[in-house]
Amino acid sequence: MTMANDDPEADGIRLVDVFNRIYDANAVWINITQAYGGDDPNNVAIIQQQTGFFFGGGVRGRVLRALRRDGIDSPALLAIRQMLRSGAAILSGSSAGMASQVFI
């Protein structure tokens, strides 16, 4: 997830390429940005199939605004928390993506 970056789609595609090409992962970009995605049931379903989440760098507040609206946790954020608490997934990130994880 790269919702902290100025261009989250381009950054997400770049990170997916790095993880898949260099680390032989099966990474996908989940389309959650400040403008879209936290309430999308398709994104929640994708989240529930993952074994890890990587938050890219940028501006920390963008992550918060993407996953919480008006102080309310989005279904996507709730799904991420459930995956982490159950031990089904791990969490990582870089720069603002790592710093923003304190609320997850």
C-alpha positions in Angstrom: 0.0 0.0 0.0 1.4 3.3 -1.0 -1.1 5.8 0.1 1.5 8.2 1.6 3.1 9.1 -1.8 2.1 12.0 -4.1 1.3 9.4 -6.8 0.2 6.3 -5.0 -0.6 4.3 -8.1 2.8 4.8 -9.7 4.6 4.2 -6.5 2.5 1.1 -5.8 3.2 -0.4 -9.2 6.9 0.3 -8.7 7.0 -1.4 -5.3 5.1 -4.4 -6.6 7.6 -4.7 -9.4 10.5 -4.6 -6.9 9.0 -7.2 -4.6 8.0 -9.5 -7.4 11.1 -9.2 -9.5 13.8 -8.9 -6.9 12.3 -10.9 -4.1 10.2 -13.4 -6.1 7.2 -12.4 -4.1 3.5 -12.5 -5.2 2.9 -8.8 -4.3 -0.2 -6.9 -5.4 -1.0 -3.2 -5.1 -4.2 -2.5 -3.2 -5.9 0.6 -4.5 -6.5 2.6 -1.3 -5.7 6.3 -1.4 -7.1 9.4 0.3 -9.7 9.7 -2.4 -10.8 6.0 -2.7 -10.7 2.5 -1.5 -10.9 2.2 2.3 -14.6 1.2 2.1 -14.4 -0.9 -1.0 -15.4 -4.5 -0.3 -13.1 -5.7 -3.1 -10.1 -4.2 -1.3 -11.2 -5.8 2.0 -11.4 -9.2 0.2 -7.9 -8.7 -1.2 -6.6 -7.6 2.2 -8.0 -10.8 3.7 -5.9 -12.9 1.2 -2.5 -11.3 2.0 0.3 -12.5 4.3 2.0 -9.2 4.6 1.5 -5.4 4.1 4.1 -2.9 3.1 3.4 0.8 3.4 5.5 3.0 1.2 6.9 6.4 2.1 5.5 9.9 1.6 3.4 12.0 3.9 2.2 10.2 7.1 -1.1 12.0 7.3 -2.2 10.6 3.9 -2.1 7.1 5.3 -4.4 8.2 8.2 -6.8 10.0 5.8 -6.9 7.0 3.5 -7.7 4.5 6.2 -9.8 6.6 8.6 -12.7 9.0 7.7 -13.9 11.5 10.2 -12.2 9.5 13.0 -13.8 6.3 12.0 -11.7 3.2 11.0 -12.5 2.0 7.5 -13.3 -1.6 6.7 -9.9 -1.9 5.1 -8.1 -0.8 8.3 -10.3 -3.2 10.3 -9.4 -6.0 8.0 -5.6 -5.2 8.2 -5.8 -5.2 12.0 -7.6 -8.5 12.0 -5.0 -10.1 9.7 -2.2 -8.8 12.0 -3.8 -9.8 15.2 -4.6 -13.3 14.0 -1.0 -13.8 13.0 -2.0 -14.3 9.4 0.0 -11.3 8.1 3.0 -9.2 9.0 3.4 -5.4 8.6 6.4 -3.4 7.2 7.1 -0.1 5.5 9.5 2.6 4.8 9.7 6.2 6.0 6.3 7.7 6.5 4.7 4.3 5.7 6.5 2.8 8.7 5.9 5.8 11.0 2.1 5.8 10.2 1.7 2.3 11.5 1.4 3.4 15.1 -2.3 3.7 14.6 -2.7 0.3 13.0 
